[in-house]
């Protein structure tokens, strides 16, 4: 057998990384920095959403001056490694087994049900505590639909959960025509 360095091989003599025979579909090899690694899911994701309805509206929330969770019933689509829950609040729960870093996005259409315009703050909570980074303020006015998008990155382990909380400068009823909470994670 000829003595050939792997670095000089070209197609069709290149071969798959070690362990490929036992890797599952849609997994990637992640090196550990010590000359080895493991096969892990390439990504995981979820889309929790509120069906569009600007007339009824789709969801109403009594907002106060302290952060409280929004609590609609999210429909869930295109989920892998995540699940949606309604108890005790609307939340997305990471069910994968690998630690991940995830991009988080929450978009909604909102307005004040009636009365004076109010400044609404929206933020992400992870495992019951506010996350650093994702926090916005938008003015909710009566009869004037606005769009807002909140984004952040976070690390998640099995059973970590994500919620969206809101508060305002004064109590009022928030109308939501539609909303979408999406997460896309990759191995960390």
PyMOL CGO cylinders between C-alpha atoms (Angstrom):
from pymol import cmd
from pymol.cgo import CYLINDER

trace = [
    CYLINDER, 0.00, 0.00, 0.00, 1.29, 3.42, -0.92, 0.3, 1, 1, 1, 1, 1, 1,
    CYLINDER, 1.29, 3.42, -0.92, 2.13, 5.89, 1.82, 0.3, 1, 1, 1, 1, 1, 1,
    CYLINDER, 2.13, 5.89, 1.82, -0.12, 8.90, 0.99, 0.3, 1, 1, 1, 1, 1, 1,
    CYLINDER, -0.12, 8.90, 0.99, -0.96, 11.89, 3.21, 0.3, 1, 1, 1, 1, 1, 1,
    CYLINDER, -0.96, 11.89, 3.21, -4.65, 12.60, 3.62, 0.3, 1, 1, 1, 1, 1, 1,
    CYLINDER, -4.65, 12.60, 3.62, -4.01, 16.27, 2.83, 0.3, 1, 1, 1, 1, 1, 1,
    CYLINDER, -4.01, 16.27, 2.83, -3.07, 15.33, -0.75, 0.3, 1, 1, 1, 1, 1, 1,
    CYLINDER, -3.07, 15.33, -0.75, -6.19, 13.28, -1.48, 0.3, 1, 1, 1, 1, 1, 1,
    CYLINDER, -6.19, 13.28, -1.48, -8.72, 14.60, -3.98, 0.3, 1, 1, 1, 1, 1, 1,
    CYLINDER, -8.72, 14.60, -3.98, -12.16, 13.38, -5.04, 0.3, 1, 1, 1, 1, 1, 1,
    CYLINDER, -12.16, 13.38, -5.04, -13.12, 10.53, -5.26, 0.3, 1, 1, 1, 1, 1, 1,
    CYLINDER, -13.12, 10.53, -5.26, -10.61, 9.46, -2.59, 0.3, 1, 1, 1, 1, 1, 1,
    CYLINDER, -10.61, 9.46, -2.59, -11.86, 11.77, 0.16, 0.3, 1, 1, 1, 1, 1, 1,
    CYLINDER, -11.86, 11.77, 0.16, -13.88, 10.01, 2.84, 0.3, 1, 1, 1, 1, 1, 1,
    CYLINDER, -13.88, 10.01, 2.84, -16.53, 10.86, 5.41, 0.3, 1, 1, 1, 1, 1, 1,
    CYLINDER, -16.53, 10.86, 5.41, -15.58, 11.83, 9.01, 0.3, 1, 1, 1, 1, 1, 1,
    CYLINDER, -15.58, 11.83, 9.01, -15.30, 9.07, 11.63, 0.3, 1, 1, 1, 1, 1, 1,
    CYLINDER, -15.30, 9.07, 11.63, -18.56, 7.85, 13.09, 0.3, 1, 1, 1, 1, 1, 1,
    CYLINDER, -18.56, 7.85, 13.09, -20.65, 8.76, 10.04, 0.3, 1, 1, 1, 1, 1, 1,
    CYLINDER, -20.65, 8.76, 10.04, -22.11, 5.24, 9.92, 0.3, 1, 1, 1, 1, 1, 1,
    CYLINDER, -22.11, 5.24, 9.92, -23.83, 5.82, 13.28, 0.3, 1, 1, 1, 1, 1, 1,
    CYLINDER, -23.83, 5.82, 13.28, -24.86, 9.45, 12.67, 0.3, 1, 1, 1, 1, 1, 1,
    CYLINDER, -24.86, 9.45, 12.67, -28.55, 10.22, 12.32, 0.3, 1, 1, 1, 1, 1, 1,
    CYLINDER, -28.55, 10.22, 12.32, -30.02, 12.17, 9.42, 0.3, 1, 1, 1, 1, 1, 1,
    CYLINDER, -30.02, 12.17, 9.42, -29.52, 15.96, 9.67, 0.3, 1, 1, 1, 1, 1, 1,
    CYLINDER, -29.52, 15.96, 9.67, -26.65, 15.70, 12.16, 0.3, 1, 1, 1, 1, 1, 1,
    CYLINDER, -26.65, 15.70, 12.16, -23.30, 17.45, 11.81, 0.3, 1, 1, 1, 1, 1, 1,
    CYLINDER, -23.30, 17.45, 11.81, -19.93, 16.61, 13.27, 0.3, 1, 1, 1, 1, 1, 1,
    CYLINDER, -19.93, 16.61, 13.27, -18.90, 19.11, 15.97, 0.3, 1, 1, 1, 1, 1, 1,
    CYLINDER, -18.90, 19.11, 15.97, -15.22, 19.07, 16.94, 0.3, 1, 1, 1, 1, 1, 1,
    CYLINDER, -15.22, 19.07, 16.94, -14.38, 19.40, 20.64, 0.3, 1, 1, 1, 1, 1, 1,
    CYLINDER, -14.38, 19.40, 20.64, -10.97, 21.00, 20.11, 0.3, 1, 1, 1, 1, 1, 1,
    CYLINDER, -10.97, 21.00, 20.11, -9.10, 17.97, 21.47, 0.3, 1, 1, 1, 1, 1, 1,
    CYLINDER, -9.10, 17.97, 21.47, -8.88, 15.91, 18.29, 0.3, 1, 1, 1, 1, 1, 1,
    CYLINDER, -8.88, 15.91, 18.29, -12.31, 14.36, 18.62, 0.3, 1, 1, 1, 1, 1, 1,
    CYLINDER, -12.31, 14.36, 18.62, -15.95, 15.37, 18.47, 0.3, 1, 1, 1, 1, 1, 1,
    CYLINDER, -15.95, 15.37, 18.47, -19.51, 14.14, 18.27, 0.3, 1, 1, 1, 1, 1, 1,
    CYLINDER, -19.51, 14.14, 18.27, -22.43, 14.02, 15.88, 0.3, 1, 1, 1, 1, 1, 1,
    CYLINDER, -22.43, 14.02, 15.88, -25.14, 16.49, 16.92, 0.3, 1, 1, 1, 1, 1, 1,
    CYLINDER, -25.14, 16.49, 16.92, -28.38, 17.80, 15.39, 0.3, 1, 1, 1, 1, 1, 1,
    CYLINDER, -28.38, 17.80, 15.39, -27.48, 20.51, 12.88, 0.3, 1, 1, 1, 1, 1, 1,
    CYLINDER, -27.48, 20.51, 12.88, -30.25, 22.75, 14.21, 0.3, 1, 1, 1, 1, 1, 1,
    CYLINDER, -30.25, 22.75, 14.21, -33.57, 22.86, 16.02, 0.3, 1, 1, 1, 1, 1, 1,
    CYLINDER, -33.57, 22.86, 16.02, -36.42, 25.29, 15.68, 0.3, 1, 1, 1, 1, 1, 1,
    CYLINDER, -36.42, 25.29, 15.68, -40.00, 26.22, 16.49, 0.3, 1, 1, 1, 1, 1, 1,
    CYLINDER, -40.00, 26.22, 16.49, -42.63, 28.69, 15.36, 0.3, 1, 1, 1, 1, 1, 1,
    CYLINDER, -42.63, 28.69, 15.36, -45.29, 29.49, 17.95, 0.3, 1, 1, 1, 1, 1, 1,
    CYLINDER, -45.29, 29.49, 17.95, -47.87, 31.89, 16.58, 0.3, 1, 1, 1, 1, 1, 1,
    CYLINDER, -47.87, 31.89, 16.58, -51.25, 33.52, 17.11, 0.3, 1, 1, 1, 1, 1, 1,
    CYLINDER, -51.25, 33.52, 17.11, -53.59, 33.26, 14.14, 0.3, 1, 1, 1, 1, 1, 1,
    CYLINDER, -53.59, 33.26, 14.14, -54.27, 36.64, 12.51, 0.3, 1, 1, 1, 1, 1, 1,
    CYLINDER, -54.27, 36.64, 12.51, -57.50, 38.38, 13.56, 0.3, 1, 1, 1, 1, 1, 1,
    CYLINDER, -57.50, 38.38, 13.56, -57.56, 42.18, 13.76, 0.3, 1, 1, 1, 1, 1, 1,
    CYLINDER, -57.56, 42.18, 13.76, -61.33, 42.42, 14.19, 0.3, 1, 1, 1, 1, 1, 1,
    CYLINDER, -61.33, 42.42, 14.19, -62.00, 40.39, 17.36, 0.3, 1, 1, 1, 1, 1, 1,
    CYLINDER, -62.00, 40.39, 17.36, -58.82, 40.75, 18.03, 0.3, 1, 1, 1, 1, 1, 1,
    CYLINDER, -58.82, 40.75, 18.03, -56.82, 37.51, 18.13, 0.3, 1, 1, 1, 1, 1, 1,
    CYLINDER, -56.82, 37.51, 18.13, -55.62, 38.09, 21.72, 0.3, 1, 1, 1, 1, 1, 1,
    CYLINDER, -55.62, 38.09, 21.72, -56.20, 40.68, 24.44, 0.3, 1, 1, 1, 1, 1, 1,
    CYLINDER, -56.20, 40.68, 24.44, -53.97, 41.27, 27.45, 0.3, 1, 1, 1, 1, 1, 1,
    CYLINDER, -53.97, 41.27, 27.45, -54.62, 43.37, 30.55, 0.3, 1, 1, 1, 1, 1, 1,
    CYLINDER, -54.62, 43.37, 30.55, -51.27, 45.15, 30.85, 0.3, 1, 1, 1, 1, 1, 1,
    CYLINDER, -51.27, 45.15, 30.85, -50.13, 46.66, 34.17, 0.3, 1, 1, 1, 1, 1, 1,
    CYLINDER, -50.13, 46.66, 34.17, -47.08, 48.61, 35.34, 0.3, 1, 1, 1, 1, 1, 1,
    CYLINDER, -47.08, 48.61, 35.34, -45.19, 45.41, 36.27, 0.3, 1, 1, 1, 1, 1, 1,
    CYLINDER, -45.19, 45.41, 36.27, -43.97, 42.72, 33.88, 0.3, 1, 1, 1, 1, 1, 1,
    CYLINDER, -43.97, 42.72, 33.88, -46.47, 39.89, 33.38, 0.3, 1, 1, 1, 1, 1, 1,
    CYLINDER, -46.47, 39.89, 33.38, -46.41, 37.11, 30.77, 0.3, 1, 1, 1, 1, 1, 1,
    CYLINDER, -46.41, 37.11, 30.77, -48.45, 37.28, 27.62, 0.3, 1, 1, 1, 1, 1, 1,
    CYLINDER, -48.45, 37.28, 27.62, -50.57, 34.17, 27.72, 0.3, 1, 1, 1, 1, 1, 1,
    CYLINDER, -50.57, 34.17, 27.72, -52.21, 33.38, 24.40, 0.3, 1, 1, 1, 1, 1, 1,
    CYLINDER, -52.21, 33.38, 24.40, -52.65, 29.89, 23.08, 0.3, 1, 1, 1, 1, 1, 1,
    CYLINDER, -52.65, 29.89, 23.08, -49.84, 29.63, 20.56, 0.3, 1, 1, 1, 1, 1, 1,
    CYLINDER, -49.84, 29.63, 20.56, -50.36, 27.37, 17.57, 0.3, 1, 1, 1, 1, 1, 1,
    CYLINDER, -50.36, 27.37, 17.57, -47.10, 25.52, 16.92, 0.3, 1, 1, 1, 1, 1, 1,
    CYLINDER, -47.10, 25.52, 16.92, -45.68, 24.64, 13.53, 0.3, 1, 1, 1, 1, 1, 1,
    CYLINDER, -45.68, 24.64, 13.53, -42.39, 23.39, 12.19, 0.3, 1, 1, 1, 1, 1, 1,
    CYLINDER, -42.39, 23.39, 12.19, -41.03, 22.26, 15.56, 0.3, 1, 1, 1, 1, 1, 1,
    CYLINDER, -41.03, 22.26, 15.56, -37.89, 20.19, 16.09, 0.3, 1, 1, 1, 1, 1, 1,
    CYLINDER, -37.89, 20.19, 16.09, -36.29, 20.01, 19.54, 0.3, 1, 1, 1, 1, 1, 1,
    CYLINDER, -36.29, 20.01, 19.54, -38.88, 22.40, 21.00, 0.3, 1, 1, 1, 1, 1, 1,
    CYLINDER, -38.88, 22.40, 21.00, -42.47, 22.15, 22.19, 0.3, 1, 1, 1, 1, 1, 1,
    CYLINDER, -42.47, 22.15, 22.19, -45.17, 24.65, 23.12, 0.3, 1, 1, 1, 1, 1, 1,
    CYLINDER, -45.17, 24.65, 23.12, -46.93, 24.71, 26.49, 0.3, 1, 1, 1, 1, 1, 1,
    CYLINDER, -46.93, 24.71, 26.49, -49.90, 26.61, 27.90, 0.3, 1, 1, 1, 1, 1, 1,
    CYLINDER, -49.90, 26.61, 27.90, -49.41, 25.91, 31.62, 0.3, 1, 1, 1, 1, 1, 1,
    CYLINDER, -49.41, 25.91, 31.62, -48.72, 27.90, 33.68, 0.3, 1, 1, 1, 1, 1, 1,
    CYLINDER, -48.72, 27.90, 33.68, -48.18, 30.42, 30.85, 0.3, 1, 1, 1, 1, 1, 1,
    CYLINDER, -48.18, 30.42, 30.85, -47.71, 30.36, 27.10, 0.3, 1, 1, 1, 1, 1, 1,
    CYLINDER, -47.71, 30.36, 27.10, -44.10, 29.27, 26.62, 0.3, 1, 1, 1, 1, 1, 1,
    CYLINDER, -44.10, 29.27, 26.62, -41.74, 27.43, 24.33, 0.3, 1, 1, 1, 1, 1, 1,
    CYLINDER, -41.74, 27.43, 24.33, -39.73, 24.63, 25.98, 0.3, 1, 1, 1, 1, 1, 1,
    CYLINDER, -39.73, 24.63, 25.98, -36.42, 23.30, 24.67, 0.3, 1, 1, 1, 1, 1, 1,
    CYLINDER, -36.42, 23.30, 24.67, -36.67, 19.49, 24.56, 0.3, 1, 1, 1, 1, 1, 1,
    CYLINDER, -36.67, 19.49, 24.56, -33.41, 18.73, 22.76, 0.3, 1, 1, 1, 1, 1, 1,
    CYLINDER, -33.41, 18.73, 22.76, -30.55, 17.02, 24.57, 0.3, 1, 1, 1, 1, 1, 1,
    CYLINDER, -30.55, 17.02, 24.57, -27.62, 19.12, 23.33, 0.3, 1, 1, 1, 1, 1, 1,
    CYLINDER, -27.62, 19.12, 23.33, -26.74, 22.57, 24.67, 0.3, 1, 1, 1, 1, 1, 1,
    CYLINDER, -26.74, 22.57, 24.67, -27.57, 25.19, 22.01, 0.3, 1, 1, 1, 1, 1, 1,
    CYLINDER, -27.57, 25.19, 22.01, -27.20, 28.84, 21.14, 0.3, 1, 1, 1, 1, 1, 1,
    CYLINDER, -27.20, 28.84, 21.14, -30.40, 30.20, 19.62, 0.3, 1, 1, 1, 1, 1, 1,
    CYLINDER, -30.40, 30.20, 19.62, -31.67, 33.20, 17.72, 0.3, 1, 1, 1, 1, 1, 1,
    CYLINDER, -31.67, 33.20, 17.72, -35.01, 34.33, 19.19, 0.3, 1, 1, 1, 1, 1, 1,
    CYLINDER, -35.01, 34.33, 19.19, -37.57, 36.54, 17.41, 0.3, 1, 1, 1, 1, 1, 1,
    CYLINDER, -37.57, 36.54, 17.41, -40.95, 37.80, 18.55, 0.3, 1, 1, 1, 1, 1, 1,
    CYLINDER, -40.95, 37.80, 18.55, -43.07, 39.88, 16.17, 0.3, 1, 1, 1, 1, 1, 1,
    CYLINDER, -43.07, 39.88, 16.17, -46.54, 41.22, 16.81, 0.3, 1, 1, 1, 1, 1, 1,
    CYLINDER, -46.54, 41.22, 16.81, -49.18, 43.65, 15.61, 0.3, 1, 1, 1, 1, 1, 1,
    CYLINDER, -49.18, 43.65, 15.61, -50.62, 45.63, 18.53, 0.3, 1, 1, 1, 1, 1, 1,
    CYLINDER, -50.62, 45.63, 18.53, -52.78, 48.58, 19.55, 0.3, 1, 1, 1, 1, 1, 1,
    CYLINDER, -52.78, 48.58, 19.55, -54.43, 50.05, 22.63, 0.3, 1, 1, 1, 1, 1, 1,
    CYLINDER, -54.43, 50.05, 22.63, -58.02, 48.83, 22.95, 0.3, 1, 1, 1, 1, 1, 1,
    CYLINDER, -58.02, 48.83, 22.95, -59.20, 52.35, 23.90, 0.3, 1, 1, 1, 1, 1, 1,
    CYLINDER, -59.20, 52.35, 23.90, -58.11, 55.52, 25.64, 0.3, 1, 1, 1, 1, 1, 1,
    CYLINDER, -58.11, 55.52, 25.64, -54.76, 57.28, 26.00, 0.3, 1, 1, 1, 1, 1, 1,
    CYLINDER, -54.76, 57.28, 26.00, -51.69, 56.04, 24.14, 0.3, 1, 1, 1, 1, 1, 1,
    CYLINDER, -51.69, 56.04, 24.14, -49.43, 53.89, 26.35, 0.3, 1, 1, 1, 1, 1, 1,
    CYLINDER, -49.43, 53.89, 26.35, -45.75, 52.98, 26.16, 0.3, 1, 1, 1, 1, 1, 1,
    CYLINDER, -45.75, 52.98, 26.16, -45.52, 49.19, 26.18, 0.3, 1, 1, 1, 1, 1, 1,
    CYLINDER, -45.52, 49.19, 26.18, -42.29, 47.41, 27.12, 0.3, 1, 1, 1, 1, 1, 1,
    CYLINDER, -42.29, 47.41, 27.12, -41.78, 43.87, 25.82, 0.3, 1, 1, 1, 1, 1, 1,
    CYLINDER, -41.78, 43.87, 25.82, -38.98, 41.52, 26.88, 0.3, 1, 1, 1, 1, 1, 1,
    CYLINDER, -38.98, 41.52, 26.88, -37.95, 37.86, 26.86, 0.3, 1, 1, 1, 1, 1, 1,
    CYLINDER, -37.95, 37.86, 26.86, -37.87, 35.76, 30.01, 0.3, 1, 1, 1, 1, 1, 1,
    CYLINDER, -37.87, 35.76, 30.01, -35.90, 32.51, 30.25, 0.3, 1, 1, 1, 1, 1, 1,
    CYLINDER, -35.90, 32.51, 30.25, -36.78, 30.12, 33.07, 0.3, 1, 1, 1, 1, 1, 1,
    CYLINDER, -36.78, 30.12, 33.07, -38.74, 32.86, 34.86, 0.3, 1, 1, 1, 1, 1, 1,
    CYLINDER, -38.74, 32.86, 34.86, -36.01, 35.53, 34.75, 0.3, 1, 1, 1, 1, 1, 1,
    CYLINDER, -36.01, 35.53, 34.75, -35.56, 38.47, 32.39, 0.3, 1, 1, 1, 1, 1, 1,
    CYLINDER, -35.56, 38.47, 32.39, -33.00, 37.89, 29.63, 0.3, 1, 1, 1, 1, 1, 1,
    CYLINDER, -33.00, 37.89, 29.63, -30.37, 40.51, 28.95, 0.3, 1, 1, 1, 1, 1, 1,
    CYLINDER, -30.37, 40.51, 28.95, -30.54, 42.15, 25.55, 0.3, 1, 1, 1, 1, 1, 1,
    CYLINDER, -30.54, 42.15, 25.55, -34.01, 41.61, 24.10, 0.3, 1, 1, 1, 1, 1, 1,
    CYLINDER, -34.01, 41.61, 24.10, -36.12, 44.52, 25.35, 0.3, 1, 1, 1, 1, 1, 1,
    CYLINDER, -36.12, 44.52, 25.35, -38.13, 47.10, 23.42, 0.3, 1, 1, 1, 1, 1, 1,
    CYLINDER, -38.13, 47.10, 23.42, -40.65, 49.86, 23.91, 0.3, 1, 1, 1, 1, 1, 1,
    CYLINDER, -40.65, 49.86, 23.91, -43.45, 50.76, 21.50, 0.3, 1, 1, 1, 1, 1, 1,
    CYLINDER, -43.45, 50.76, 21.50, -46.38, 53.15, 21.84, 0.3, 1, 1, 1, 1, 1, 1,
    CYLINDER, -46.38, 53.15, 21.84, -49.79, 51.48, 21.69, 0.3, 1, 1, 1, 1, 1, 1,
    CYLINDER, -49.79, 51.48, 21.69, -52.45, 53.95, 20.55, 0.3, 1, 1, 1, 1, 1, 1,
    CYLINDER, -52.45, 53.95, 20.55, -56.19, 53.44, 20.23, 0.3, 1, 1, 1, 1, 1, 1,
    CYLINDER, -56.19, 53.44, 20.23, -57.25, 52.69, 16.64, 0.3, 1, 1, 1, 1, 1, 1,
    CYLINDER, -57.25, 52.69, 16.64, -53.66, 52.58, 15.35, 0.3, 1, 1, 1, 1, 1, 1,
    CYLINDER, -53.66, 52.58, 15.35, -52.11, 49.17, 14.65, 0.3, 1, 1, 1, 1, 1, 1,
    CYLINDER, -52.11, 49.17, 14.65, -48.32, 49.09, 15.16, 0.3, 1, 1, 1, 1, 1, 1,
    CYLINDER, -48.32, 49.09, 15.16, -45.78, 46.37, 14.49, 0.3, 1, 1, 1, 1, 1, 1,
    CYLINDER, -45.78, 46.37, 14.49, -42.94, 45.53, 16.84, 0.3, 1, 1, 1, 1, 1, 1,
    CYLINDER, -42.94, 45.53, 16.84, -40.14, 42.97, 16.63, 0.3, 1, 1, 1, 1, 1, 1,
    CYLINDER, -40.14, 42.97, 16.63, -38.05, 41.82, 19.57, 0.3, 1, 1, 1, 1, 1, 1,
    CYLINDER, -38.05, 41.82, 19.57, -34.84, 39.85, 18.92, 0.3, 1, 1, 1, 1, 1, 1,
    CYLINDER, -34.84, 39.85, 18.92, -32.13, 38.30, 21.07, 0.3, 1, 1, 1, 1, 1, 1,
    CYLINDER, -32.13, 38.30, 21.07, -29.73, 35.37, 21.36, 0.3, 1, 1, 1, 1, 1, 1,
    CYLINDER, -29.73, 35.37, 21.36, -29.70, 32.90, 24.23, 0.3, 1, 1, 1, 1, 1, 1,
    CYLINDER, -29.70, 32.90, 24.23, -28.19, 29.62, 25.38, 0.3, 1, 1, 1, 1, 1, 1,
    CYLINDER, -28.19, 29.62, 25.38, -30.55, 26.77, 26.17, 0.3, 1, 1, 1, 1, 1, 1,
    CYLINDER, -30.55, 26.77, 26.17, -30.30, 23.36, 27.80, 0.3, 1, 1, 1, 1, 1, 1,
    CYLINDER, -30.30, 23.36, 27.80, -32.92, 20.62, 28.07, 0.3, 1, 1, 1, 1, 1, 1,
    CYLINDER, -32.92, 20.62, 28.07, -36.16, 21.88, 29.71, 0.3, 1, 1, 1, 1, 1, 1,
    CYLINDER, -36.16, 21.88, 29.71, -35.19, 25.57, 29.58, 0.3, 1, 1, 1, 1, 1, 1,
    CYLINDER, -35.19, 25.57, 29.58, -38.21, 27.63, 28.59, 0.3, 1, 1, 1, 1, 1, 1,
    CYLINDER, -38.21, 27.63, 28.59, -38.86, 30.96, 26.91, 0.3, 1, 1, 1, 1, 1, 1,
    CYLINDER, -38.86, 30.96, 26.91, -41.70, 33.42, 27.56, 0.3, 1, 1, 1, 1, 1, 1,
    CYLINDER, -41.70, 33.42, 27.56, -42.59, 36.97, 26.51, 0.3, 1, 1, 1, 1, 1, 1,
    CYLINDER, -42.59, 36.97, 26.51, -43.49, 39.53, 29.21, 0.3, 1, 1, 1, 1, 1, 1,
    CYLINDER, -43.49, 39.53, 29.21, -45.05, 42.99, 28.89, 0.3, 1, 1, 1, 1, 1, 1,
    CYLINDER, -45.05, 42.99, 28.89, -45.63, 46.07, 31.04, 0.3, 1, 1, 1, 1, 1, 1,
    CYLINDER, -45.63, 46.07, 31.04, -46.70, 49.66, 30.47, 0.3, 1, 1, 1, 1, 1, 1,
    CYLINDER, -46.70, 49.66, 30.47, -46.49, 53.12, 31.97, 0.3, 1, 1, 1, 1, 1, 1,
    CYLINDER, -46.49, 53.12, 31.97, -50.18, 52.73, 33.01, 0.3, 1, 1, 1, 1, 1, 1,
    CYLINDER, -50.18, 52.73, 33.01, -52.76, 49.95, 32.99, 0.3, 1, 1, 1, 1, 1, 1,
    CYLINDER, -52.76, 49.95, 32.99, -54.69, 49.35, 29.75, 0.3, 1, 1, 1, 1, 1, 1,
    CYLINDER, -54.69, 49.35, 29.75, -55.96, 46.55, 27.50, 0.3, 1, 1, 1, 1, 1, 1,
    CYLINDER, -55.96, 46.55, 27.50, -53.58, 45.51, 24.74, 0.3, 1, 1, 1, 1, 1, 1,
    CYLINDER, -53.58, 45.51, 24.74, -55.07, 44.19, 21.50, 0.3, 1, 1, 1, 1, 1, 1,
    CYLINDER, -55.07, 44.19, 21.50, -52.91, 41.80, 19.48, 0.3, 1, 1, 1, 1, 1, 1,
    CYLINDER, -52.91, 41.80, 19.48, -53.92, 41.01, 15.89, 0.3, 1, 1, 1, 1, 1, 1,
    CYLINDER, -53.92, 41.01, 15.89, -51.18, 38.42, 15.39, 0.3, 1, 1, 1, 1, 1, 1,
    CYLINDER, -51.18, 38.42, 15.39, -47.85, 37.36, 16.87, 0.3, 1, 1, 1, 1, 1, 1,
    CYLINDER, -47.85, 37.36, 16.87, -45.06, 34.93, 16.11, 0.3, 1, 1, 1, 1, 1, 1,
    CYLINDER, -45.06, 34.93, 16.11, -42.40, 33.62, 18.51, 0.3, 1, 1, 1, 1, 1, 1,
    CYLINDER, -42.40, 33.62, 18.51, -39.66, 31.78, 16.64, 0.3, 1, 1, 1, 1, 1, 1,
    CYLINDER, -39.66, 31.78, 16.64, -36.45, 30.13, 17.81, 0.3, 1, 1, 1, 1, 1, 1,
    CYLINDER, -36.45, 30.13, 17.81, -33.63, 28.70, 15.69, 0.3, 1, 1, 1, 1, 1, 1,
    CYLINDER, -33.63, 28.70, 15.69, -30.81, 26.96, 17.57, 0.3, 1, 1, 1, 1, 1, 1,
    CYLINDER, -30.81, 26.96, 17.57, -27.48, 25.36, 16.72, 0.3, 1, 1, 1, 1, 1, 1,
    CYLINDER, -27.48, 25.36, 16.72, -25.11, 23.25, 18.85, 0.3, 1, 1, 1, 1, 1, 1,
    CYLINDER, -25.11, 23.25, 18.85, -22.97, 25.32, 21.19, 0.3, 1, 1, 1, 1, 1, 1,
]
cmd.load_cgo(trace, "trace")
